Each structure stands twice: as C-alpha cells, then as structure tokens.
Amino acid sequence: MKNNVKKLRKECNLTLQDIADITGLSKSYLCELEKGKYCPSLRYARVISNALNNTMDKVFPDEWMGSDHGQS
C-alpha cells in the first residue's frame, strides 16, 4: 500500500525509532509499512498520522480508511 509515512517522517526530522517511541509500534513494523508491505488498521493509521502531525488522508492518500483489518 502506497503511503507518505517516510516522506512526512523525514520532513519532521524524525527517525523510525522516534516514531516507534511516539506510537508504541515496533520499528520493524513501521519500516515495512513505509515500504508499502502493510496496510495499517484505522487505529494504527490514526496513531501514525498524529505522530506525524498530519491528517490520515495526507499520510495514507490512496487508502480506503474504512475498516480496521490491517496488519498488526
């Protein structure tokens, strides 16, 4: 799944570890998410978007964002 996590994270001068610490998600999960290998649940999308001080539609522009069945 295409997303803007890495781009926005770098714009915020944050590392994967920073985002992991803020969100409580693992660094490895976030790395794979940035590569488009996971589709986050709605809950995770919100947490990540908040950590990046952005909206879900900016962070995950191509995502349906309607259900909570992503990888965890």
C-alpha positions as CSV (number, residue, x, y, z in Angstrom):
1,M,0.0,0.0,0.0
2,K,1.4,3.3,-1.1
3,N,1.7,5.9,1.7
4,N,3.6,9.1,2.6
5,V,4.9,7.9,6.0
6,K,8.6,8.0,5.2
7,K,8.4,11.3,3.3
8,L,6.5,13.0,6.1
9,R,8.7,11.5,8.8
10,K,11.8,12.9,7.1
11,E,10.1,16.3,6.7
12,C,9.5,16.2,10.5
13,N,13.2,15.2,11.1
14,L,12.1,12.1,12.9
15,T,13.7,8.7,12.8
16,L,11.9,5.4,12.7
17,Q,12.9,5.0,16.3
18,D,11.3,8.3,17.2
19,I,8.0,7.3,15.5
20,A,8.2,3.9,17.2
21,D,8.6,5.6,20.6
22,I,5.8,8.0,20.0
23,T,3.3,5.5,18.6
24,G,4.2,2.4,20.6
25,L,4.5,0.4,17.3
26,S,7.6,-1.6,16.5
27,K,10.4,-0.1,14.4
28,S,10.3,-3.1,12.1
29,Y,6.5,-2.8,11.6
30,L,7.0,0.9,10.7
31,C,9.8,0.1,8.3
32,E,7.7,-2.5,6.5
33,L,4.8,-0.1,6.5
34,E,7.0,2.6,4.8
35,K,7.9,0.1,2.1
36,G,4.2,-0.5,1.4
37,K,4.2,-4.1,2.7
38,Y,1.4,-3.5,5.3
39,C,-2.0,-1.8,5.2
40,P,-2.5,-0.3,8.7
41,S,-5.6,-0.7,10.7
42,L,-7.6,2.5,11.1
43,R,-6.4,2.8,14.7
44,Y,-2.7,2.5,13.6
45,A,-3.3,4.9,10.8
46,R,-4.6,7.5,13.3
47,V,-1.7,7.0,15.7
48,I,0.9,7.3,12.9
49,S,-0.8,10.3,11.4
50,N,-1.0,12.0,14.8
51,A,2.7,11.3,15.4
52,L,3.5,13.0,12.1
53,N,1.2,15.9,12.9
54,N,-0.8,15.3,9.8
55,T,-4.2,14.0,8.6
56,M,-4.8,10.4,7.6
57,D,-5.6,11.4,4.1
58,K,-2.2,13.1,3.7
59,V,-0.3,10.2,5.2
60,F,-2.3,7.5,3.5
61,P,-3.8,9.1,0.4
62,D,-4.7,6.0,-1.5
63,E,-6.1,4.0,1.4
64,W,-9.8,3.3,1.9
65,M,-9.6,4.0,5.6
66,G,-12.9,2.5,6.2
67,S,-12.2,-0.7,8.2
68,D,-9.9,-2.0,11.0
69,H,-8.5,-5.1,9.3
70,G,-4.9,-4.2,8.6
71,Q,-1.8,-6.0,9.8
72,S,-0.9,-5.6,13.4
